[in-house]
């Protein structure tokens, strides 16, 4: 298991919530406003859910998956609902090889979400990273996505480093620090032989599984 030690205090204001970058509506939000996202909201027994206006299996996932990742920073209704439900439904269709090839397109929205310091947005994106690395688990494609993420640890792990011992930060009843350590262990498990040393370079107090 990982050792959890402090290596130094964060700078003042490091935990302060930050505006979404770039400023203004997200690309996802603008596409929703123009009607370019083929989803609408419907209610099933009073619960809101998305309805696809096109067969989801026929959509160009290389185009739409990065868009929906971009929308994970949305907090306005119904765009937030569209992004959260849509991204999970798209990921359910993608294979490990296809997703691994898309990783370079997904890093920017992952980083943008983490850098908002908004606990709800951070929590949801970290959980999404967990979903990503487990795609292909138990098949010949296991680890493809995890290995594809290794070169981009320097984009996503600085925020992990900042919050890794911040056990007072919670989203609902969920401890974000615990989620971060759990995710680091998953990154190592699915990231191949170079994962540990690259995690260690960003988070010096991380220890091998």
PyMOL commands that set and color helices and strands:
alter all, ss='L'
color gray80, all
select helices_A, chain A and resi 27-34+56-58+61-73+79-91+96-115+119-134+144-163+176-190+195-202
alter helices_A, ss='H'
color red, helices_A
select strands_A, chain A and resi 39-44+47-52+170-171+174-175
alter strands_A, ss='S'
color yellow, strands_A
deselect
rebuild
show_as cartoon
